[in-house]
Amino acid sequence: MNRVVHPIEQESFRRLRARLDTSELPLLTRAVVERVIHSAADLDYATDLVLAESDLARGHAALHAGAPVVVDVEMVAAGITRRKTVCRLKDATPAPGLTRSAHAVRLAYEEVGPGALWVIGCAPTALEELLTLDADPALVIGLPVGFVGAAESKEALRASGLPAVSNVSEKGGSAVAAAALNALLYQPISPEEKQ
């Protein structure tokens, strides 16, 4: 099913491309960079994001093959269109040394197992907990926001070697995390992936 793009969105992307040349970026990288910038109206994401086309291709293929999508908070889920997500935050409880967000990650992993796409846009502790599991994710979109632990958790994600989208700074959030996933959702399946 083709997505109908509203004229305002078309004009917004036209203006974005007039201010930032993304034409040399690989296909999926360009899609993610542009959609994240569009979601935040922040051109600095062009140099702040850390992503690899091969990781995005792996995530894109898994997503279009029906892999589960796990989110850390309902705000991320609300931003993801055209796809059901798993969010276990309402079922989670904090404990000494374990935040509610970290417990939600454990619960979600018990539900979905390996091979999921993880979209973390709020809680650094959710990302930290994911890194302790043997989750074998198809892709981790790790874009938590905040002054406490956000940059550090994203640095740990990059050091883990997992296929990932992250950024260097403390900024991030539900909207940009959902935008990164949506960029992959909106990108059609290539002929190679249909085989």
C-alpha positions in Angstrom: 0.0 0.0 0.0 1.5 3.3 -1.1 1.6 6.1 1.5 -0.1 9.3 0.5 2.2 12.3 1.4 0.5 15.5 2.4 1.5 18.6 0.4 2.7 20.3 3.6 5.1 17.4 4.3 6.3 17.6 0.6 7.0 21.3 1.0 8.7 20.7 4.3 11.1 18.1 2.8 11.7 20.4 -0.2 12.8 23.2 2.2 14.9 20.8 4.2 16.7 19.7 1.1 17.2 23.3 0.0 19.1 23.9 3.3 20.9 20.6 3.5 22.2 18.5 0.5 21.5 14.9 1.3 21.7 13.7 -2.2 25.0 11.9 -1.8 23.8 9.8 1.2 22.9 6.1 0.7 19.2 5.5 0.3 18.2 4.3 3.8 20.7 6.7 5.5 19.2 9.6 3.6 15.7 8.5 4.5 16.5 8.3 8.3 18.6 11.5 8.4 15.9 13.5 6.6 13.0 12.2 8.6 14.8 12.7 11.9 15.7 16.3 10.9 12.1 16.8 9.7 10.6 15.6 13.0 12.7 18.0 15.1 13.4 20.8 12.6 17.0 20.5 13.7 19.6 20.4 10.9 22.3 19.5 13.5 21.1 15.9 13.4 22.9 15.6 10.0 26.2 15.5 11.9 25.0 14.2 15.2 23.5 10.9 14.0 25.6 7.8 13.9 24.3 5.1 11.5 25.5 2.7 8.9 23.7 1.7 5.7 24.3 -2.0 6.4 22.7 -1.8 9.8 19.7 0.1 8.3 19.4 -2.5 5.5 19.3 -5.3 8.1 16.6 -3.4 10.1 14.6 -2.5 7.0 14.5 -6.2 5.9 13.5 -7.4 9.3 10.8 -4.7 9.6 9.3 -5.5 6.3 9.4 -9.2 7.0 7.3 -8.7 10.1 9.8 -8.6 13.0 8.3 -7.2 16.2 8.9 -3.5 17.1 9.5 -2.8 20.7 9.3 0.7 22.1 10.3 2.1 25.5 7.3 4.4 26.0 3.8 5.0 24.6 4.9 8.3 23.2 7.3 6.5 20.8 4.5 4.0 20.0 2.1 6.9 19.2 4.6 8.3 16.7 5.1 5.1 14.8 2.5 4.8 12.0 1.3 1.8 10.1 2.8 -0.7 12.6 1.8 -2.3 15.9 4.4 -2.0 18.6 5.1 -3.7 22.0 5.4 -1.5 25.0 5.5 -3.1 28.4 6.0 0.0 30.5 2.5 0.0 32.1 3.2 -3.6 33.3 6.6 -2.8 34.8 7.5 -2.0 38.3 10.7 -0.5 39.7 12.9 -2.4 42.2 16.2 -1.5 43.9 18.8 -1.1 41.2 16.1 -1.5 38.4 14.1 1.3 36.9 10.6 0.8 35.7 11.9 1.4 32.1 14.6 -1.3 32.5 12.0 -3.7 33.9 9.8 -3.0 30.9 12.6 -3.9 28.6 13.0 -7.3 30.3 9.3 -7.9 30.0 9.3 -7.0 26.4 12.2 -9.2 25.6 10.4 -12.1 27.4 7.5 -11.5 25.0 9.3 -11.0 21.7 12.6 -12.8 22.0 15.5 -12.2 19.6 15.4 -10.5 16.3 13.1 -7.5 17.1 13.6 -3.9 16.3 14.0 -1.8 19.5 13.1 1.9 19.4 14.2 3.8 22.6 13.5 7.5 22.6 13.0 8.3 26.2 14.8 6.3 28.9 18.5 5.8 28.9 18.0 3.0 31.5 15.9 1.2 29.0 18.8 1.3 26.5 21.3 0.3 29.2 19.1 -2.7 30.1 18.7 -3.8 26.5 22.5 -3.9 26.3 22.7 -6.4 29.1 20.4 -8.9 27.4 21.2 -11.4 24.6 18.5 -9.8 22.5 20.2 -10.3 19.1 18.2 -7.3 17.7 17.6 -6.7 14.0 18.2 -3.0 14.8 18.4 -0.7 17.9 17.2 2.8 17.4 18.7 4.3 20.5 17.9 8.0 20.8 17.0 8.6 24.4 17.0 12.2 25.5 18.3 13.9 28.7 21.2 15.2 30.7 21.6 12.1 32.8 22.8 9.0 31.1 21.5 9.7 27.6 24.8 10.4 25.8 26.5 7.7 27.8 23.9 5.0 27.0 24.2 5.8 23.3 28.0 5.6 23.5 27.6 2.2 25.1 25.2 1.2 22.3 27.8 2.1 19.7 30.5 0.3 21.6 28.4 -2.9 21.8 28.7 -3.5 18.0 24.9 -4.1 17.7 23.3 -2.8 14.5 22.1 0.7 15.6 21.0 4.2 15.0 22.2 6.6 17.7 23.5 10.1 18.1 26.4 11.6 20.0 24.7 14.4 21.9 22.2 14.4 24.8 19.3 15.3 22.5 16.9 12.7 21.1 13.4 11.9 22.2 10.3 10.1 21.3 9.6 12.0 18.1 13.0 11.5 16.6 13.1 7.8 17.6 9.7 7.2 16.0 10.8 9.2 12.9 13.8 7.0 12.4 11.7 3.9 12.5 9.1 5.5 10.2 11.8 6.3 7.7 12.4 2.6 7.3 8.7 1.7 7.3 8.0 4.2 4.5 10.9 3.0 2.3 9.6 0.4 -0.2 11.0 -3.1 -0.2 13.7 -3.5 -2.8 13.6 -6.3 -5.4 16.5 -8.0 -3.6 14.5 -8.2 -0.4 11.4 -9.7 -2.1 13.4 -12.8 -3.1 
